[in-house]
Amino acid sequence: EEMASSSKPDAAAGSAAGARIFWVFGHVAIYIVILIKPTYVHVNIFEHHDFTRFIALTLAVLLASFLYFRVAYNPGFISPALLSNHNRAAPLPLHRSPYQISHNNNNNNNNNDRHHHDDDHNPIEEDDRPLMMTDKEESEGGEDDVRIDVPSKHKQPALYFCKTCQLEVPLRTKHCYDCRRCVARFDHHCFFVGSCVGQMNHGRFYLFLVFQTFLIVWGFRELTFAYQSGDGTIGDWIVTNMLLLWCTMVTCVCFFIPFGLLLFHTYLIISNQTTWEVSHRENITYLADYDDDVFPFSRGFVANIKEFCLMHRGPL
């Protein structure tokens, strides 16, 4: 069992390395094709001696590359130093639970019903700590899987206990078995970047999708401009533009992945949800009692966007 559990992260690391090689190779190859074929950039450089497009394209590629590798840095791993029993008074969680939202909206000032979990108010006892939630597929895997046991949406603690990490973690946290860590405001594990997307890097991930989509559209426009007529026959035209056709096909196929993710994550931002909460809503205890059209963490369009933009500053 130990060998099986360790092989999964190793396989994920191998997939991430392969994805990174593919990403780098693909961008470098298309970048070189744009420079050597009669594209807008090529014509401006060698005919008009104008390097504006070349500089802009180079900066766009470098920025997209920086964001791609930067996304994998610290998605929001839960720190044992901040979330240990000795530091339970830290201001967690950043995002309010459904109970806290309902509690604040009703202006209930009863001190006995307040949602505190620190040493001075209502500490979580060792034997009474609720378990962290997971989906049904993971919970069937064995005793090491983490689960939630919360009797009612009106009595949800601010901290949950992860049996794997042996830590008390805030709401919306999930243990990632590929990263072997708990991730705050877990969204998903992205094998393409080789890391989770969570509270600390979700903004960088979204920005990467924006620049990646823009870069693909720009590359497609450059490539289609460079097609040559050939000798008039279709076969000769295909042979003449074979390299451009291949690059155009790659950009067209790759366009739908970041663009689709960009649209989906825009929806997640304005509704204050995560990919995990949308895909496993019926198996998540703190969402199971709500209808599908109820978003308990949403505080309105503007407030949700503001929270997304500033959540990386929250304590972990």
C-alpha positions in Angstrom: 0.0 0.0 0.0 2.9 2.4 0.8 4.4 1.7 -2.6 1.1 2.3 -4.3 0.6 5.6 -2.6 4.1 6.8 -3.4 3.8 5.8 -7.1 0.9 8.1 -7.7 2.8 11.3 -6.9 5.8 10.0 -8.9 3.5 9.4 -11.9 2.0 12.9 -11.4 5.5 14.4 -11.4 6.4 12.6 -14.5 3.3 13.8 -16.3 4.0 17.3 -15.2 7.5 17.1 -16.5 6.3 15.9 -19.9 3.6 18.6 -20.1 6.3 21.3 -19.4 8.6 19.9 -22.1 5.7 19.9 -24.5 4.7 23.5 -23.6 8.2 24.8 -23.9 9.0 23.0 -27.1 5.7 24.0 -28.7 6.1 27.7 -27.9 9.7 27.8 -29.0 8.9 26.0 -32.3 6.0 28.3 -33.2 8.0 31.3 -32.2 10.8 30.4 -34.5 8.3 29.6 -37.4 6.8 33.1 -36.9 10.3 34.6 -37.3 11.4 32.7 -40.3 8.2 32.6 -42.3 6.7 35.8 -44.0 4.5 36.7 -41.1 3.7 40.2 -39.9 6.7 40.1 -37.6 9.0 38.8 -40.3 7.9 41.4 -42.8 8.2 44.2 -40.3 11.7 43.1 -39.3 13.3 42.4 -42.7 11.4 44.7 -45.0 10.4 47.7 -42.9 13.2 47.4 -40.2 10.5 47.8 -37.6 11.1 45.7 -34.4 8.0 46.8 -32.5 6.1 43.6 -33.2 9.1 41.4 -32.6 9.7 43.0 -29.2 6.0 42.8 -28.3 5.8 39.1 -29.3 9.0 38.3 -27.4 7.8 40.0 -24.3 4.4 38.2 -24.5 6.1 34.8 -24.8 8.5 35.6 -21.9 5.6 36.8 -19.7 3.5 33.7 -20.5 6.5 31.5 -19.7 7.0 33.3 -16.4 3.4 32.9 -15.4 3.4 29.2 -16.5 6.3 28.3 -14.2 5.2 30.7 -11.5 1.8 29.1 -11.1 3.4 26.0 -9.7 4.9 27.9 -6.8 3.0 27.5 -3.5 -0.7 27.0 -4.3 -1.5 27.6 -0.6 -0.1 24.6 1.2 -1.2 24.6 4.8 1.7 25.4 7.1 1.9 23.2 10.3 3.5 26.2 12.1 0.4 28.3 11.6 -2.2 25.7 12.0 -0.8 23.6 14.9 -2.7 23.4 18.2 -0.4 26.0 19.6 -1.3 28.5 16.9 -5.0 27.9 16.7 -5.8 31.6 17.5 -4.6 32.6 14.0 -7.4 34.4 12.0 -8.7 31.5 10.0 -10.4 30.9 7.7 -10.1 33.8 5.2 -13.4 32.7 3.6 -16.5 32.6 5.7 -18.3 29.3 6.1 -22.1 29.0 5.2 -22.8 29.2 8.9 -20.9 32.4 9.3 -22.7 33.9 6.3 -26.1 33.0 7.6 -25.1 34.1 11.1 -23.9 37.5 9.9 -26.9 38.1 7.7 -29.3 37.5 10.6 -27.3 39.8 12.9 -27.3 37.3 15.6 -25.2 38.6 18.5 -25.7 35.7 20.9 -22.2 35.0 22.2 -23.1 31.3 22.8 -23.7 30.8 19.1 -20.6 32.6 17.8 -18.4 30.7 15.4 -15.1 30.8 17.3 -12.5 28.0 17.6 -9.6 29.3 19.6 -8.1 28.3 22.9 -10.1 31.0 24.8 -13.5 30.4 23.4 -14.3 27.0 22.0 -11.2 24.9 21.3 -11.5 21.7 19.2 -10.9 18.8 21.5 -8.7 16.0 20.4 -11.4 13.4 20.4 -14.2 15.6 19.0 -12.4 17.1 16.0 -14.4 16.6 12.8 -12.8 15.0 9.9 -12.0 16.8 6.7 -14.3 16.2 3.7 -13.5 14.4 0.5 -15.4 12.9 -2.3 -16.8 9.3 -2.2 -14.2 7.9 -4.5 -11.4 8.9 -2.1 -13.2 8.0 1.0 -13.6 4.4 -0.2 -9.8 4.1 -0.6 -9.0 3.2 3.0 -8.4 4.5 6.5 -5.9 7.1 5.5 -8.5 9.0 3.4 -9.9 12.2 5.0 -13.7 12.7 5.4 -16.1 15.1 7.0 -18.6 14.4 9.7 -20.7 17.5 10.3 -24.2 16.8 11.6 -25.8 20.1 10.3 -25.0 23.1 8.1 -25.9 25.3 11.1 -23.1 23.9 13.3 -20.0 23.9 11.1 -16.7 24.5 12.8 -14.1 26.8 11.3 -11.4 24.2 11.4 -11.4 20.6 10.2 -8.9 17.9 11.0 -6.9 16.1 8.2 -5.9 12.7 9.3 -3.2 12.4 6.7 -1.4 15.7 7.5 -2.5 15.6 11.2 -3.5 19.2 11.0 -6.5 21.3 11.7 -7.3 23.1 8.5 -9.8 25.8 7.5 -13.0 25.3 5.5 -12.7 24.7 1.7 -9.3 23.0 2.3 -8.6 19.7 0.7 -5.8 17.2 0.9 -4.0 16.6 -2.4 -2.6 13.1 -2.7 -0.4 14.2 -5.6 1.2 17.1 -3.7 0.9 15.2 -0.4 -0.2 18.4 1.3 -3.4 20.1 2.3 -4.2 23.1 0.1 -6.2 26.1 1.2 -9.3 26.9 -0.9 -8.4 23.9 -3.1 -9.5 24.3 -6.7 -7.9 21.4 -8.6 -4.6 19.6 -9.2 -3.3 20.7 -12.6 -1.0 18.1 -14.1 -0.1 20.5 -16.8 1.7 22.9 -14.4 2.6 20.1 -12.0 0.9 21.6 -8.9 -2.4 22.3 -7.3 -4.4 25.5 -7.9 -5.5 27.0 -4.6 -5.8 30.1 -2.6 -2.3 31.5 -3.2 -1.9 30.8 -6.9 -5.4 30.8 -8.4 -5.0 34.4 -9.4 -1.7 33.6 -11.2 -3.4 30.6 -12.9 -6.2 32.8 -14.2 -3.8 35.4 -15.4 -1.8 32.7 -17.2 -5.0 31.6 -19.0 -5.6 35.1 -20.1 -2.1 35.6 -21.5 -2.0 32.1 -23.0 -5.3 32.6 -24.9 -4.1 36.0 -26.1 -0.8 34.5 -27.2 -2.5 31.7 -29.2 -4.8 34.1 -30.9 -1.8 36.3 -31.8 0.2 33.3 -33.1 -2.8 32.1 -35.2 -3.1 35.6 -36.8 0.6 35.7 -37.6 0.6 32.2 -39.1 -2.4 32.6 -41.3 -0.9 35.8 -42.8 2.2 33.9 -43.9 0.5 31.4 -46.2 1.9 31.4 -49.8 0.0 30.7 -52.9 2.3 28.1 -54.5 1.9 27.1 -58.2 -1.9 27.0 -58.2 -2.7 23.4 -57.4 -4.0 22.3 -54.0 -1.3 19.7 -53.6 1.5 22.2 -54.3 -0.2 24.7 -51.9 -0.2 22.1 -49.1 3.4 21.2 -49.7 4.4 24.8 -49.7 2.6 25.6 -46.5 3.1 22.3 -44.7 4.9 23.8 -41.7 2.5 26.6 -41.4 -0.5 24.3 -41.6 0.9 22.1 -38.9 1.6 25.1 -36.6 -1.9 26.5 -37.3 -3.5 23.2 -36.5 -1.6 23.0 -33.2 -2.7 26.5 -32.2 -6.3 25.8 -33.1 -6.4 22.6 -31.0 -4.6 24.2 -28.1 -6.8 27.3 -28.2 -9.9 25.6 -26.8 -8.2 24.3 -23.7 -7.1 27.7 -22.1 -10.0 29.5 -23.6 -12.5 27.0 -22.1 -10.8 27.1 -18.8 -10.7 30.9 -18.9 -14.5 31.0 -19.3 -15.1 28.3 -16.6 -12.9 30.0 -14.1 -14.5 33.4 -14.8 -17.8 31.7 -13.8 -16.1 30.3 -10.6 -14.8 33.7 -9.7 -18.1 35.6 -10.0 -20.0 32.9 -8.1 -17.2 32.3 -5.5 -16.9 28.6 -6.1 -14.0 26.2 -6.9 -13.7 23.5 -9.4 -13.7 20.9 -6.7 -16.9 22.3 -5.2 -18.6 22.3 -8.5 -17.6 18.8 -9.6 -18.1 17.2 -6.2 -20.8 19.3 -4.7 -23.1 16.4 -3.7 -20.3 14.7 -1.8 -19.1 17.8 0.1 -20.8 18.0 3.5 -20.9 21.7 3.8 -22.6 22.1 0.4 -24.8 18.9 0.4 -27.6 20.6 2.3 -27.9 23.5 -0.2 -29.7 23.5 -3.6 -27.6 23.5 -6.7 -28.5 27.1 -7.5 -27.4 28.3 -4.0 -23.8 29.5 -3.6 -23.3 29.9 0.1 -19.9 31.7 -0.2 -21.0 34.2 -2.7 -21.3 37.8 -1.5 -22.2 39.5 -4.8 -20.5 40.0 -8.1 -18.2 42.8 -7.1 -17.3 41.4 -3.7 -16.5 38.0 -5.1 -14.1 39.5 -7.7 -12.5 41.6 -4.9 -12.1 38.5 -2.7 -10.5 36.6 -5.5 -8.0 39.3 -6.3 -7.0 39.7 -2.6 -7.3 36.2 -1.3 -3.6 35.5 -1.8 -2.9 38.0 1.0 -4.9 35.9 3.4 -3.3 34.0 6.3 -2.5 30.4 5.8 
